[in-house]
Amino acid sequence: MNLPMEDAICAIATPCGEGGIGIIRISGDKAIEIASAHTRLRSGRSLFDVTSHTLYQADIFERPVEGPVEAGPSPISIDQGLVVVMRAPHSYTAEDVVEIHCHGGPIILHALCEALVASGVRLAQPGEFTKRAFLNGKLDLAQAEAVLETIRAKTTVGLRLAQEQLRGSLSKKLDGVRERLIRLLAHVEAAIDFAEEDISFIAREELLEALTALVCELSRLADTYREGRIFREGQTAVIVGRPNVGKSSLLNALLRTDRAIVTPVPGTTRDVLEETLNIRGIPIRLLDTAGIHETTDVVEQEGIRRSRTAIEHADLLLVLLDGSAPLPCDQEQIASRHQAQKLLLVINKTDLPTRLSFEALSDLSQRMAAESIVQISAKTGDGLDRLRDAIRNTLIGTDFEPGDTAVLTMLRHRTALLKAIEALNKARESVGSQLSGEFVALDLRGALDALGELTGATTTDDILERVFSEFCIGK
């Protein structure tokens, strides 16, 4: 939906519910004028004259107030709080912005919002403040998306990746690629325009080498999506095993809380229990399943069916074995549907005498294509750090470490990069086949457009609508 930029907009910028402080944000040409009608500074100064980016104590009114009001609460004041003016262009949206900080009661906040709307302010659409920041040149599209990623980050690593993108690491890298592409395109188009002048602007070998280097660079960036997506969205890990091997104890140990009921009675867990936790920076959706075995009990059969469904959709299987007992002959059948997933063999109960045969375990590991074998004691906590490391290394690998380099975390970014790579490869084919420069130029423009979609240099209303519709109202 295209909304007029000249409108002043407002929204509650703090989460729903009660809070010590609630913030209402107003942005637009008339933001200061309308805010001044509903606030009076205790100092008696006008909002038009105050220092930008400075908080001032104020009384807040439900109805517009004309003329001075005596210091102190007034009978028509709905609250008292703080007001800050952020003048254009040095504000989040590059427009005049006013924030009113009051008590965080929903009645106060909604009453003030209604009052501002009655005075001519429009309620903001989801993400409209950030959209205005983008349209006014304060952020590019990748940085605008990083604002939402910052808010939604589930771990400190995910937050770090979002902050790097917000600071422009991805945009700067792509800007460098775009500049090199534009120079190549200028050479190609000049050769087209001056074809009869017998002037050589760029040799075919040099052009082919430059295009190959760009393809390699963008391909390396596109390859970071797998790891970036894992840090952003997380993975599902399922604990599977026979009854009474310690699955619920392992869940409790990793969570550091008594989430699952643990008893010596086999079959205590009848359903799939789910919790989310942070394992070495990766958001993990951890599922504890019912012990898989043959049974005539109807309730247990349903629990086992749900366990098998969870196994089928897992990214990682933690196959738990009892190290104090011999390996059951049907153990391999427990995770027989794991072919598409990664798998760790976890040997529990290392605090008890070992009865599990190393030869049988090694053979099982090979048959199940396990990534590694980890020994733990869910009871004492021994080996849990090794298990956390193994989970991270299995999902991410040992070579990847988020740093200051650009990392893709969103499918839209990867899709745009792949389109650019495809266009560059077509340009390479055209150069290699010695086709006319028009074909090469067409593909280079296609690559530029694809990269422009990522940063917003070239975009459509449909893309903007999809991006900003995911934001909360106050951002």
C-alpha positions as CSV (number, residue, x, y, z in Angstrom):
1,M,0.0,0.0,0.0
2,N,1.4,3.4,-1.0
3,L,0.8,5.9,1.8
4,P,1.5,9.6,1.6
5,M,4.9,10.6,3.0
6,E,3.7,14.1,3.9
7,D,1.4,12.7,6.6
8,A,2.4,12.8,10.2
9,I,2.3,9.3,11.7
10,C,2.3,8.0,15.2
11,A,2.5,4.6,17.0
12,I,3.2,3.1,20.4
13,A,6.8,2.1,20.1
14,T,7.0,-0.1,23.3
15,P,5.6,-3.6,23.7
16,C,2.0,-4.3,24.5
17,G,1.0,-4.7,28.1
18,E,2.0,-2.8,31.3
19,G,5.4,-1.3,31.7
20,G,7.3,1.3,33.7
21,I,7.6,3.4,30.6
22,G,5.6,3.7,27.4
23,I,6.8,5.6,24.3
24,I,4.7,7.1,21.6
25,R,6.6,8.1,18.5
26,I,5.4,10.8,16.0
27,S,7.1,11.5,12.7
28,G,6.4,13.9,9.9
29,D,6.3,17.6,9.0
30,K,3.7,18.5,11.6
31,A,5.1,16.2,14.3
32,I,6.4,19.1,16.5
33,E,3.2,21.2,16.0
34,I,0.8,18.4,17.0
35,A,2.9,17.2,19.9
36,S,3.2,20.7,21.3
37,A,-0.6,20.9,21.4
38,H,-0.8,17.9,23.7
39,T,2.2,18.6,25.9
40,R,3.4,21.5,28.1
41,L,7.0,21.6,29.3
42,R,7.5,22.2,33.0
43,S,10.1,24.8,32.0
44,G,7.5,26.8,30.1
45,R,9.5,26.6,26.9
46,S,8.0,25.8,23.5
47,L,8.7,22.5,21.8
48,F,9.7,24.6,18.7
49,D,12.6,26.2,20.7
50,V,14.0,23.3,22.6
51,T,17.4,21.7,21.9
52,S,17.1,18.6,19.6
53,H,17.7,15.2,21.1
54,T,17.2,16.4,24.7
55,L,14.6,15.1,27.1
56,Y,12.3,17.6,28.8
57,Q,9.9,17.1,31.7
58,A,6.3,17.7,30.5
59,D,2.7,17.4,31.3
60,I,0.7,15.4,28.8
61,F,-2.9,16.2,27.8
62,E,-5.6,14.3,26.1
63,R,-7.0,17.4,24.4
64,P,-5.1,20.2,22.7
65,V,-4.2,23.0,25.1
66,E,-3.9,26.6,24.1
67,G,-1.8,29.0,26.0
68,P,0.5,28.4,29.0
69,V,-0.3,26.0,31.7
70,E,1.0,26.4,35.3
71,A,3.8,24.0,36.2
72,G,2.6,20.9,38.0
73,P,-0.1,18.4,37.2
74,S,-3.3,19.9,35.8
75,P,-6.9,18.6,36.1
76,I,-6.9,18.0,32.4
77,S,-3.5,16.3,32.3
78,I,-3.6,12.5,31.7
79,D,0.0,11.9,32.6
80,Q,3.4,13.4,33.2
81,G,6.6,12.3,31.6
82,L,9.3,13.3,29.2
83,V,9.3,14.7,25.7
84,V,12.2,14.7,23.2
85,V,12.3,16.4,19.8
86,M,14.6,15.0,17.1
87,R,14.7,17.5,14.2
88,A,15.1,16.5,10.6
89,P,17.3,15.3,9.0
90,H,19.1,14.0,12.2
91,S,16.4,11.5,13.2
92,Y,15.6,7.9,12.6
93,T,13.2,8.7,9.7
94,A,15.1,11.9,8.5
95,E,11.9,13.7,9.3
96,D,10.9,15.7,12.4
97,V,10.3,13.1,15.1
98,V,8.9,13.6,18.6
99,E,8.8,10.9,21.3
100,I,6.6,11.2,24.3
101,H,7.7,9.1,27.2
102,C,5.0,8.4,29.7
103,H,3.9,5.7,32.1
104,G,3.5,2.4,30.3
105,G,-0.2,1.7,31.1
106,P,-2.2,0.7,28.1
107,I,-5.0,3.2,29.0
108,I,-2.6,6.1,28.9
109,L,-0.9,5.1,25.7
110,H,-4.1,4.4,23.8
111,A,-5.8,7.5,25.0
112,L,-2.8,9.6,23.8
113,C,-2.7,7.9,20.5
114,E,-6.5,8.5,20.0
115,A,-5.9,12.2,20.9
116,L,-3.1,12.6,18.4
117,V,-5.2,11.0,15.7
118,A,-8.0,13.4,16.5
119,S,-5.5,16.2,16.0
120,G,-4.6,15.1,12.5
121,V,-2.0,12.4,12.9
122,R,-2.4,9.1,11.1
123,L,-1.7,5.7,12.8
124,A,1.5,4.2,11.3
125,Q,1.4,1.0,9.3
126,P,3.7,-1.9,10.2
127,G,7.3,-0.8,9.6
128,E,6.4,2.6,8.3
129,F,9.0,4.5,10.4
130,T,11.7,2.3,9.0
131,K,10.2,2.5,5.5
132,R,10.4,6.3,5.7
133,A,14.0,5.9,6.9
134,F,14.7,3.9,3.7
135,L,12.8,6.1,1.4
136,N,14.6,9.2,2.8
137,G,18.0,7.6,2.4
138,K,18.9,7.0,6.0
139,L,19.1,3.2,5.4
140,D,19.3,1.0,2.4
141,L,16.9,-2.0,2.1
142,A,19.4,-4.6,3.5
143,Q,20.0,-2.3,6.5
144,A,16.3,-1.8,7.0
145,E,15.8,-5.6,7.2
146,A,18.6,-5.7,9.7
147,V,16.6,-3.6,12.0
148,L,13.9,-6.3,12.2
149,E,16.6,-9.0,12.5
150,T,18.1,-7.1,15.5
151,I,14.7,-7.1,17.2
152,R,14.1,-10.7,16.5
153,A,17.5,-12.1,17.2
154,K,17.3,-15.2,19.3
155,T,21.0,-15.5,20.4
156,T,23.9,-13.1,20.8
157,V,25.5,-14.5,17.6
158,G,22.3,-13.8,15.7
159,L,22.3,-10.3,17.1
160,R,25.9,-9.8,16.1
161,L,25.1,-10.8,12.5
162,A,22.1,-8.5,12.4
163,Q,24.2,-5.6,13.8
164,E,26.9,-6.2,11.2
165,Q,24.3,-5.9,8.5
166,L,22.8,-2.9,10.1
167,R,26.2,-1.2,10.1
168,G,26.4,-1.9,6.4
169,S,28.9,-4.8,6.1
170,L,26.7,-6.5,3.4
171,S,25.8,-3.2,1.7
172,K,29.4,-2.1,1.5
173,K,30.5,-5.4,0.0
174,L,27.7,-5.3,-2.6
175,D,28.4,-1.6,-3.4
176,G,32.0,-2.5,-4.2
177,V,30.7,-5.3,-6.6
178,R,28.2,-2.9,-8.2
179,E,30.9,-0.3,-8.8
180,R,33.1,-2.8,-10.5
181,L,30.2,-4.0,-12.6
182,I,29.3,-0.5,-13.6
183,R,32.9,0.1,-14.8
184,L,32.8,-3.1,-16.8
185,L,29.4,-2.1,-18.3
186,A,30.8,1.4,-19.2
187,H,33.7,-0.2,-21.1
188,V,31.4,-2.6,-22.9
189,E,28.9,0.1,-23.9
190,A,31.7,2.4,-25.0
191,A,33.0,-0.3,-27.3
192,I,29.5,-0.6,-28.7
193,D,29.1,3.1,-29.2
194,F,32.5,3.5,-30.8
195,A,32.6,0.2,-32.7
196,E,33.7,1.9,-35.9
197,E,36.5,3.9,-34.3
198,D,38.8,0.9,-33.9
199,I,39.3,1.8,-30.2
200,S,39.9,-1.0,-27.7
201,F,38.3,-0.2,-24.3
202,I,38.8,-3.6,-22.6
203,A,40.3,-6.8,-23.9
204,R,38.0,-9.9,-24.0
205,E,40.5,-11.8,-21.8
206,E,40.5,-9.0,-19.2
207,L,36.7,-8.8,-19.3
208,L,36.4,-12.6,-18.8
209,E,38.8,-12.5,-15.9
210,A,36.9,-9.7,-14.2
211,L,33.6,-11.5,-14.6
212,T,35.0,-14.7,-13.3
213,A,36.4,-12.9,-10.2
214,L,32.9,-11.4,-9.6
215,V,31.2,-14.7,-9.9
216,C,33.6,-16.3,-7.4
217,E,33.2,-13.5,-4.9
218,L,29.4,-13.5,-5.1
219,S,29.3,-17.3,-4.9
220,R,31.4,-17.3,-1.7
221,L,28.9,-14.8,-0.3
222,A,25.9,-16.9,-1.3
223,D,27.5,-19.9,0.3
224,T,27.3,-18.2,3.7
225,Y,23.5,-18.4,3.6
226,R,23.4,-21.9,5.1
227,E,25.3,-21.0,8.3
228,G,23.6,-17.5,8.4
229,R,20.1,-19.0,8.2
230,I,20.9,-21.5,11.0
231,F,22.0,-18.7,13.3
232,R,19.0,-16.7,12.4
233,E,16.2,-19.3,12.3
234,G,17.7,-22.1,14.4
235,Q,17.5,-25.9,14.0
236,T,15.5,-28.7,15.4
237,A,17.2,-31.4,17.4
238,V,15.4,-34.5,18.5
239,I,16.5,-36.8,21.4
240,V,15.6,-40.4,20.4
241,G,16.3,-43.7,22.0
242,R,14.8,-46.7,23.8
243,P,12.9,-46.2,27.1
244,N,14.8,-45.4,30.2
245,V,18.1,-44.4,28.5
246,G,17.9,-40.9,30.0
247,K,16.3,-38.8,27.2
248,S,14.3,-36.7,29.7
249,S,17.3,-36.4,32.0
250,L,19.3,-35.1,29.1
251,L,16.6,-32.5,28.2
252,N,16.6,-31.3,31.8
253,A,20.4,-31.2,32.0
254,L,20.7,-29.1,28.8
255,L,17.9,-26.8,29.9
256,R,19.3,-26.6,33.5
257,T,15.8,-27.1,34.8
258,D,13.3,-29.9,35.6
259,R,11.2,-29.5,32.5
260,A,10.5,-33.3,31.9
261,I,9.3,-35.8,34.5
262,V,12.1,-38.3,35.3
263,T,11.4,-41.6,37.0
264,P,13.0,-45.1,36.9
265,V,9.9,-46.4,35.3
266,P,10.3,-47.0,31.5
267,G,7.8,-45.2,29.3
268,T,7.3,-42.2,31.6
269,T,7.4,-39.8,28.7
270,R,4.3,-40.4,26.6
271,D,4.4,-37.4,24.3
272,V,6.9,-35.1,22.6
273,L,8.2,-32.4,24.9
274,E,9.6,-29.2,23.2
275,E,11.8,-26.5,24.5
276,T,14.0,-23.8,22.9
277,L,17.6,-23.1,24.1
278,N,20.8,-21.5,22.9
279,I,23.6,-23.9,22.1
280,R,26.8,-22.1,21.2
281,G,24.9,-19.2,19.5
282,I,22.5,-21.5,17.6
283,P,18.8,-21.3,18.5
284,I,17.9,-25.0,19.1
285,R,14.4,-26.4,19.2
286,L,15.0,-29.4,21.3
287,L,12.5,-32.2,21.4
288,D,12.3,-35.1,23.9
289,T,10.5,-38.1,22.5
290,A,8.8,-41.1,23.9
291,G,11.0,-44.2,24.0
292,I,10.7,-46.2,20.8
293,H,9.9,-49.9,21.3
294,E,7.2,-52.5,20.5
295,T,4.2,-52.0,22.7
296,T,0.4,-52.9,22.8
297,D,-0.4,-49.9,25.0
298,V,-2.5,-47.5,22.9
299,V,-1.2,-44.3,24.6
300,E,2.4,-45.4,24.1
301,Q,1.7,-46.3,20.5
302,E,0.5,-42.7,19.9
303,G,3.5,-41.3,21.6
304,I,5.9,-43.4,19.5
305,R,4.0,-42.4,16.3
306,R,4.6,-38.7,17.3
307,S,8.2,-39.5,18.0
308,R,8.7,-41.0,14.5
309,T,7.1,-37.9,13.0
310,A,9.5,-35.7,14.9
311,I,12.4,-37.8,13.7
312,E,11.4,-37.3,10.1
313,H,11.4,-33.5,10.4
314,A,14.5,-33.1,12.6
315,D,17.7,-31.3,11.4
316,L,19.7,-33.3,14.0
317,L,19.1,-36.5,15.8
318,L,20.7,-37.2,19.2
319,V,20.5,-40.9,19.4
320,L,20.9,-41.7,23.1
321,L,22.4,-45.0,24.3
322,D,22.7,-46.4,27.8
323,G,26.5,-46.9,28.4
324,S,25.8,-49.1,31.4
325,A,23.9,-51.8,29.4
326,P,24.8,-53.9,26.3
327,L,23.8,-52.5,22.9
328,P,20.2,-53.7,22.0
329,C,20.1,-55.7,18.8
330,D,17.3,-53.5,17.4
331,Q,19.0,-50.1,18.2
332,E,19.6,-49.2,14.6
333,Q,15.8,-49.4,13.9
334,I,15.1,-46.6,16.4
335,A,16.6,-43.9,14.0
336,S,16.0,-45.9,10.8
337,R,14.4,-42.8,9.2
338,H,17.4,-40.5,9.7
339,Q,18.9,-40.7,6.2
340,A,18.2,-37.0,5.4
341,Q,19.4,-35.7,8.8
342,K,22.7,-35.3,10.7
343,L,23.1,-37.7,13.6
344,L,25.1,-37.8,16.8
345,L,25.5,-40.9,19.0
346,V,25.3,-39.9,22.6
347,I,26.4,-42.4,25.3
348,N,24.7,-41.6,28.6
349,K,25.3,-42.9,32.2
350,T,29.1,-42.6,32.1
351,D,28.9,-42.3,35.9
352,L,28.0,-46.0,36.0
353,P,30.2,-49.0,35.1
354,T,30.5,-49.4,31.3
355,R,28.9,-52.5,29.7
356,L,28.6,-51.1,26.1
357,S,30.9,-52.9,23.7
358,F,33.2,-50.5,21.9
359,E,33.3,-52.8,18.8
360,A,29.5,-52.9,18.7
361,L,29.3,-49.1,19.1
362,S,31.9,-48.5,16.4
363,D,30.0,-50.7,14.0
364,L,26.7,-49.0,14.8
365,S,28.3,-45.6,14.2
366,Q,29.4,-46.6,10.8
367,R,26.1,-48.1,9.8
368,M,24.2,-45.0,11.0
369,A,26.7,-42.6,9.5
370,A,27.0,-40.8,12.8
371,E,28.9,-37.5,12.7
372,S,30.6,-38.3,16.0
373,I,30.2,-40.1,19.4
374,V,29.9,-38.2,22.6
375,Q,30.0,-39.6,26.1
376,I,28.0,-37.9,28.8
377,S,26.4,-38.3,32.2
378,A,23.1,-36.4,32.3
379,K,23.0,-37.0,36.0
380,T,26.3,-35.4,36.9
381,G,26.6,-33.1,33.9
382,D,29.9,-34.6,32.8
383,G,30.4,-34.2,29.0
384,L,27.6,-31.8,28.4
385,D,30.0,-29.1,27.2
386,R,31.5,-31.6,24.7
387,L,28.0,-32.4,23.5
388,R,27.2,-28.7,23.0
389,D,30.4,-28.3,21.0
390,A,29.5,-31.4,18.9
391,I,26.0,-30.1,18.2
392,R,27.4,-26.8,17.0
393,N,30.2,-28.4,14.9
394,T,27.8,-30.9,13.4
395,L,25.3,-28.2,12.3
396,I,27.8,-25.4,11.3
397,G,31.2,-27.0,10.9
398,T,34.5,-26.1,12.6
399,D,35.6,-23.6,10.0
400,F,32.8,-21.1,10.2
401,E,33.1,-18.3,12.8
402,P,30.9,-15.2,12.5
403,G,33.1,-12.2,12.4
404,D,33.2,-8.8,10.7
405,T,32.6,-10.2,7.3
406,A,29.2,-10.1,5.5
407,V,27.0,-13.2,6.1
408,L,23.7,-13.8,4.4
409,T,20.8,-14.7,6.7
410,M,17.7,-14.2,4.5
411,L,16.4,-16.2,1.6
412,R,15.5,-13.0,-0.3
413,H,19.2,-11.9,-0.3
414,R,20.4,-15.3,-1.5
415,T,17.8,-15.4,-4.3
416,A,18.9,-12.0,-5.5
417,L,22.6,-13.0,-5.4
418,L,21.9,-16.2,-7.4
419,K,20.1,-14.1,-10.0
420,A,23.1,-11.9,-10.3
421,I,25.5,-14.9,-10.5
422,E,23.3,-16.4,-13.2
423,A,23.4,-13.1,-15.2
424,L,27.2,-12.9,-14.8
425,N,27.6,-16.5,-16.0
426,K,25.6,-15.6,-19.1
427,A,27.8,-12.6,-19.7
428,R,30.9,-14.9,-19.4
429,E,29.4,-17.3,-22.0
430,S,28.7,-14.4,-24.3
431,V,32.2,-13.2,-24.0
432,G,33.6,-16.7,-24.4
433,S,31.5,-17.2,-27.5
434,Q,32.6,-13.8,-28.9
435,L,29.0,-12.6,-29.2
436,S,28.4,-8.9,-29.8
437,G,28.7,-6.4,-26.9
438,E,24.9,-5.9,-26.7
439,F,24.5,-9.4,-25.3
440,V,27.1,-8.9,-22.7
441,A,25.7,-5.4,-21.7
442,L,22.2,-6.9,-21.3
443,D,23.5,-9.5,-18.9
444,L,25.6,-7.0,-16.9
445,R,22.5,-4.8,-16.5
446,G,20.6,-7.9,-15.3
447,A,23.3,-8.6,-12.7
448,L,23.2,-4.9,-11.6
449,D,19.4,-5.0,-11.2
450,A,19.5,-8.2,-9.2
451,L,22.1,-6.7,-6.8
452,G,20.0,-3.5,-6.7
453,E,17.0,-5.5,-5.5
454,L,19.0,-6.6,-2.5
455,T,20.0,-3.1,-1.3
456,G,17.0,-1.3,-2.7
457,A,18.8,0.6,-5.4
458,T,16.3,-1.0,-7.8
459,T,13.2,-2.3,-6.2
460,T,9.4,-2.6,-6.6
461,D,6.5,-1.8,-4.4
462,D,5.8,-5.5,-4.1
463,I,9.2,-6.1,-2.5
464,L,8.9,-3.1,-0.2
465,E,5.4,-4.3,0.9
466,R,6.8,-7.8,1.7
467,V,9.8,-6.4,3.6
468,F,8.1,-3.8,5.8
469,S,4.8,-5.7,6.4
470,E,6.8,-8.0,8.8
471,F,7.7,-5.2,11.1
472,C,5.9,-4.3,14.3
473,I,3.7,-1.2,14.2
474,G,6.0,1.1,16.2
475,K,9.1,0.4,14.1
